[in-house]
Amino acid sequence: MFVTRWRLFRVQGIPLNIDAGWLIILALVSWTLSNFLREIVPGLNGSRYWILGLITALTFFVCIVLHELGHALMARRLGIPIRGITLFLFGGVAELEKEPKSAAGEFIMAIAGPVVSAVLAGLFWLAGAFGAEADWQPIVLAMLSYLSVINLFLLVFNLVPAFPLDGGRVFRSFLWGAIGNFRRATHWAAMVGQAFAWFLMGLGLLNLFAGHFFGGIWLGLIGLYLNRAAQASYQQVVAREVLQGEPIAQFMNPNPVVVPPAVDLYHWVEDYVFRFHDKTYPVASNGKLEGVIATRDLSQFPRSEWDLHTVGEAMERDLEPISIRPNADGLQALEQMKRCGSSRLMVTENGTLKGMVSLKDLLKFLQLKLELAGEPE
């Protein structure tokens, strides 16, 4: 989902990240708010509107972080590991390592975020009401009014029963509890989510025809994102269900191409990379895995010196993140690939290379299982 993101800090031990796309929406919201404040409270210095617009926008994004933190803390109480919270172009998301174990857990975790937004909307409204009685400056009251309304909008929008919005997760929890099948519940919740996404895209198209260019484009982009997110969420659930309990021995490559550490880099490229067309290779001697070499490791050495350096010099020696035991299942392999950011894992036992499993292997196995099983009714 995210192309470039930066780690800011941790909140309650949970990493907070921002995606590059968030800078775009921060600028747009700040610009919109500066114009809004200029219309509501005219007569101030122009730069002051921009500063107050930026402050209000940043406060709004703090509210989004608190909304997602509600999900994350509740998920952690339910025993679900959290990778982090990320702010991106379309808002924020709490990244869960796995799904809840029960329909009740799903409901509690899903509703936690909207509850936070409801509390925030109420607090900003109360602050505005108090400020009006205390004769606070109109610009401050306008900012508080906006923050109350936008949190209320965030609450209402997220409660739409369209997966993977919070309301869609609540809807899935009810389906899950009623039919007792998590995959089928996700399938129907995702279908509703896609229908809502198409509704937003259609609404965006109507706005374009009506001359509301920015609003039309924005609604269309949100619809496209929700449609893709609904599809991806369902596919992720299917992948987890299909791969869990399936030993990686069924789909790993038991005889991967192995490179000896003494081969020089020039001959590794000529005899291995150009011949087998892979980017990553295990490095082993007498069956013992010593390291892994990837084409990116060549950047350490000038091309003219490739024949002067060996694979053993260039290889990566930290094997723990990319090693997996033979008795692990496909779901463990998939989750480990996500954690380490690698599409290949070395299957090892007591330091001995038993094979290699790739994301391509997992996807082929997944596709085959789905073709044989069919989609849920």
N, C-alpha and C positions, 0 to 999 in steps of 0.2 A: 504493500500500500504506500509506503513512504520511501522516497528516493534519497533525499538528503535531510538528515535531522541532527540536532545538537542536544546534548545532555546539559540541562541547566543545574539542577540540584535534586535532592531527595525530600519528599514529604512523607513523614511517618515511615521512612525507610523505602518508599516507593519512588523510583526514578521519574523525574518530570522532563520530558523532551519536547522540543519544538521542531516541526517540519518546516522546510524552506517555504512551502506554500502558505504557512501561517503569516509570514511577513506581508504577503499580498492582501490577505483579508484584514490584517491589522491596519494597513494603510487605507483600505477602502472604508472600513468602519470608522476610523478616525476622521476621514474626509467627510463622510456622511454626517457624523455627529457634529463636526464643526459647523456645517451648514444648518443643521437642525437647531443648534444653540444660537446661531446668528439670527435665525427667524424668530425664535421664541423670545430671546432677550437681545434686541438690537442695541447698537450704540457703543459697544466695547471695542477695544483695540483688536485689529484683525489677528495678530499673532496669538492673542489670548484665547480666541476661539479654537485655534489649532491645538494649543497646549491642553486646554480643558477637554477638547474632543479626544485627544490621545489618552489623557488620564481616565476618562470615562470608558474608552475602549479597553484599556488595560484592566480596569476594574471588572468589566464584563467578562474578560477572559479569565480573570481570577475566579469569577463565579462558575465558569465552565469547568475549571480545574476542580473546584469544590464539588460540583455535580459529579464529575468522574471519580473524584476521591471517595464520594459516598458509595459508588459501585465497588471501587477497589477495596475499601476497608471492609465492606460487608462480605465481599468475595473471600478476602483473607480470613475472616472469621469462620467462613464455611469450609476452610481448608483448601481453597483454590489459589495456587501461586499466581502472582501478578508480575508481568514483565515490566510494566511501567505505564505511565499516562503520557499521551502525545497530543499536543495541539497541532492541528493541521488546517488546510484550507476550509474544510466544512465543519470545523468546530473542534471537538476533542474526543478521544477514545481511551478507555481503560483496556489494556491488552492482557487478556487472561491466558494462562498456560493451558487450561482445560475447561470443559463445561461443568456446570453444577451436577451433583449426583442425584438430585431429586427435583420434582416439579415445585415443591415448596421452597427449596433452596433457590431455584431459578426465579421464582416470584419475588422473594425477599431481596435478592441481589438486584433484580431489574428495577424494583420500585424505589430503591434507596436513592438513586440519582434524582428522580422527580421530587421526592420528599425534600431533598436539599434545595432544589430550585424553588419549591413552594415556600420554604422557610425564608430563603433569601428575598423573594418577591415581597413577602409580608414585612420583613425587616426594613427594606428600602421604602416601602409604603409608609410604615410607621415613622421612619426617620423624616420622610417628606412632610407628613402631617404635623409632627412635632416642630419641624423647621418653619412651617407656615405660621404656626402659633407663636413661635419665637422670633418671627420676622427675619429669617435668614435671607441672604441675597437671592434674588430670582434665578440667577444662573445656577446656584447650588441646588435649588428646588427642581429646576429643569433636569439637572443631571440625575438626581434621586428618582424623579418621575420616570425617566428613561430606563434606569436600571431596574426599577420595579416592574415596568411593563415588559421589558425584554426578557426578564427571568420568568414572568408569567407566560410569555410566548414560548420560551424554551420548554417550559413545563407542558403546555398544551401540545406543542409539536411532537415532543418525545413520547407523549402518551397515545399518539395515533397508533392503532394496532397493526403496524406495518414493520415486519422484521427486516433489518436488525435494530430498529429503534427500540427504546425502552418499552413502549407500549406493545411492540411486536414480541418482545421477550415475555412480557406479562401474558399476552395472548398465547404464546407457545406453552407457557407453564400450565395454563388452563387446559389446552389441548392434550398436553403430555399427561396431566393428571386424569383426564377423561378417557383417553384411549390407551394409555399405558405404553406407548411406543414413542421413544424420543426422536427417532429418525423420521417417522411419519408426521409427528407434530412439527418438526422443523421444516419438512417439505411443504406443508400447508401454510405455515406461518411465512415462509419465504415466498410462496405464491402470492399471498396477500401483500407482502412487501413489494414485490415486483409490480403488482397492479397499481399500488399507490405511487410507485416511481413513474410509471407510464402516465398516470394522472397528472403528476407534477410536470412532466415533459410536455404533455398536451397543453397544460395551463401556460407554460412558458411560451409555447408557440403562439397561443392566442394573444399573449401580452406583446409579442414581437409584432404581430399584425396590427395591434392597437397602437403601436408606436412607443410602447414602454420597453425600449431596447435593453437597458441594464437589468430590469426586473425579469424580463423574459429569458435572457441569457442565464441569469443566476438560478431561476427555477429549473431551467433545463439541465444545468450542471448538477444541481442537487439531485434531480431525478435520475440522471445518468449514474451518479455515485451510488445512490440507494439501490438501483437495479443491479449494479455490479456487486455491491456489498451483500445483497440478499443471495445472489447466486453463489458468491464465494463462501459465504457462511454455511450454506447448505452443503456445498462440496466439501468443506472442511469437516463437517459433521460426518458425512458419508465416508470420507477418508479415514477418520479416526475409528469409526465403527468397523470398517472392513479390515483395516490393518492391525487392529488390536488382537493380540493372541496368535497372529500369523508369524511363525518363526522366520527370521531373515534368511535362514538356510534355503528356503524355498525359492528365493528370487535373487540372492546374491550371486556374484561371479566368483566361483571357487578357484578359478585360475586366472587371476588378473595379470596383466603385463607388469613384470617386476624389473626394476632397473638396479644394476649393481652400483655401489657407491663409487667405484673406481673409474667409471665411464666419464670421459670429459664432456663438457657441456655442448661442444660442437657436435660430437657424435650422438649425444642424447637427442638433440633436436633433429638431426638428419635420420637417425636409425629408429627413433621411437615416436617423437611428436609428429613428424611428417608421414610416418608409416601408419601409425595407429589412430592419429587424429584426436587424441585425448589431451587435456590440459594438465591433468594431475596423475602422478604415478607413485606407487609405493617403492621405497628404496629398501632392499633387504639383502642379507648375506646368509646363505645356508638356512633359509626359511625364517630367520629372525628379522623382524621389522626394525629398521634403524632410523627411518625418517620418511618424509614425503616431499617430493619435488613437484612444483607447479611452474607453468610457463612464466608466471609473474615473478618468480625468483630470479629469472635471468636479468632483471633490471639492476641487480647488484653489480653486474660485470659488463664492461664494454664489449660490444660484439666482436671486436678484433681480438679479444683475449679469451673467447670461449674455449678455445683448444688448450688454454693454459690452466683452466680450473676444472675441478671434477664435480660430479653430482653430489658427492659427500660434503663438499665445501658449501654448496648452495642450498642443500636441502633443509627443510624445517624439521627440527628435532622434538618439538613439543607435540607429542602424539596423543596425549590424554583427551583433548577436546574432540579429536576426530577418530577415536578408536571406540569400538563397540564389541561386546561379547557375542559369541555365536548363539547363546541361548536367549538373546534379546528378541523382541518382536518388532514388527513393522512400524507400529505406532511409536515405540521408543526411538527407533531410527529416525523417523520423520521429525520428532520433537528435538532430537539431538542435532539434526541438520539445521533446524531453525536457530537453535541456541548458538551454534558455532559459526553459522553463516557459510557452511560448506555443502556442496551438493554431492559429496562423496565421503564415505566413512570406511575406515579400515577395520575389518573383522579380525580380531586378534584374541588369542588365548595364551596366557603366560608368555607374552612377548612374541609368540609365533604367529605369522600371518596366515589366516585361514581363508581369506577371500576379501572381496570389496563389494560394497553395496552403494548404489548411486540413486539419486532422486529419480532418474529415468527408469531404473529398475522398479522402484516403488510405484511410479505412475503406470507403467505397463501392467504390473500385477493388479493394481487397483482397477484399471480399465477392463481387464479380463474378468475380474470378479463381478463388476457391475453389469457387464454384458450377459453373464450367466445368470445373475440374480434378478435383473430387471429393476425398474423403479417401483417405489411403494405406491399402493393404491390410495 
